Amino acid sequence: MNVITVLTSPTCSYCHAAKNLLKNQGIDYKEFDLLKDGDLAQQLLIKSGQRTVPQIFINEKPIGGFTELSQLVANNKLDLTQVTLA
């Protein structure tokens, strides 16, 4: 089973957009809040190589943020029924 992880912050509009996109597609995900989840969230941010949120991971592989997620969906490169990269 594939796991989607979303690193967020509570005031980030792109974080809310990414979570809404996943919810609207019926895809479950694990959310880690940069402010609430401390060290684990910081480790995810370092792993992504980025300094902004959201950061989205599929099976622990960083795919980017909301823009990259929405592009994968729009270009049918993300199989939403299997949650795997096409």
C-alpha positions as a Python dict, from the first residue, in 0.01 Angstrom:
ca = {
    (1, 'M'): (0, 0, 0),
    (2, 'N'): (125, 344, -90),
    (3, 'V'): (149, 614, 174),
    (4, 'I'): (105, 984, 109),
    (5, 'T'): (248, 1223, 366),
    (6, 'V'): (177, 1595, 362),
    (7, 'L'): (390, 1837, 563),
    (8, 'T'): (184, 2145, 642),
    (9, 'S'): (146, 2455, 853),
    (10, 'P'): (-191, 2577, 982),
    (11, 'T'): (-195, 2913, 802),
    (12, 'C'): (-69, 2793, 462),
    (13, 'S'): (-332, 2827, 189),
    (14, 'Y'): (-142, 2591, -44),
    (15, 'C'): (-138, 2331, 234),
    (16, 'H'): (-515, 2353, 259),
    (17, 'A'): (-543, 2333, -121),
    (18, 'A'): (-324, 2021, -136),
    (19, 'K'): (-523, 1849, 139),
    (20, 'N'): (-851, 1943, -31),
    (21, 'L'): (-726, 1807, -365),
    (22, 'L'): (-638, 1476, -203),
    (23, 'K'): (-967, 1463, -10),
    (24, 'N'): (-1171, 1544, -322),
    (25, 'Q'): (-998, 1256, -501),
    (26, 'G'): (-1074, 1022, -211),
    (27, 'I'): (-709, 973, -122),
    (28, 'D'): (-606, 919, 238),
    (29, 'Y'): (-291, 1083, 364),
    (30, 'K'): (-90, 1138, 679),
    (31, 'E'): (-48, 1499, 783),
    (32, 'F'): (240, 1640, 984),
    (33, 'D'): (217, 1998, 1105),
    (34, 'L'): (544, 2190, 1098),
    (35, 'L'): (452, 2371, 1420),
    (36, 'K'): (295, 2086, 1617),
    (37, 'D'): (502, 1786, 1511),
    (38, 'G'): (843, 1932, 1594),
    (39, 'D'): (1144, 1718, 1515),
    (40, 'L'): (964, 1475, 1283),
    (41, 'A'): (827, 1762, 1075),
    (42, 'Q'): (1171, 1923, 1062),
    (43, 'Q'): (1321, 1594, 943),
    (44, 'L'): (1064, 1576, 664),
    (45, 'L'): (1141, 1933, 561),
    (46, 'I'): (1512, 1852, 547),
    (47, 'K'): (1440, 1534, 350),
    (48, 'S'): (1244, 1733, 93),
    (49, 'G'): (1537, 1969, 35),
    (50, 'Q'): (1292, 2260, 39),
    (51, 'R'): (1212, 2535, 286),
    (52, 'T'): (842, 2580, 217),
    (53, 'V'): (521, 2392, 283),
    (54, 'P'): (336, 2196, 177),
    (55, 'Q'): (581, 1922, 101),
    (56, 'I'): (422, 1605, -30),
    (57, 'F'): (577, 1259, -17),
    (58, 'I'): (462, 937, -181),
    (59, 'N'): (619, 632, -19),
    (60, 'E'): (869, 866, 149),
    (61, 'K'): (976, 1012, -189),
    (62, 'P'): (934, 1390, -207),
    (63, 'I'): (730, 1501, -509),
    (64, 'G'): (714, 1873, -429),
    (65, 'G'): (431, 2093, -317),
    (66, 'F'): (78, 2178, -424),
    (67, 'T'): (182, 2289, -772),
    (68, 'E'): (359, 1962, -847),
    (69, 'L'): (73, 1758, -703),
    (70, 'S'): (-189, 1944, -906),
    (71, 'Q'): (23, 1908, -1222),
    (72, 'L'): (49, 1532, -1172),
    (73, 'V'): (-328, 1514, -1131),
    (74, 'A'): (-400, 1743, -1429),
    (75, 'N'): (-163, 1549, -1656),
    (76, 'N'): (-296, 1210, -1543),
    (77, 'K'): (51, 1115, -1422),
    (78, 'L'): (-76, 1028, -1079),
    (79, 'D'): (-295, 720, -1077),
    (80, 'L'): (-541, 827, -810),
    (81, 'T'): (-698, 483, -776),
    (82, 'Q'): (-367, 319, -696),
    (83, 'V'): (-183, 624, -563),
    (84, 'T'): (128, 551, -765),
    (85, 'L'): (327, 772, -995),
    (86, 'A'): (256, 687, -1356),
}
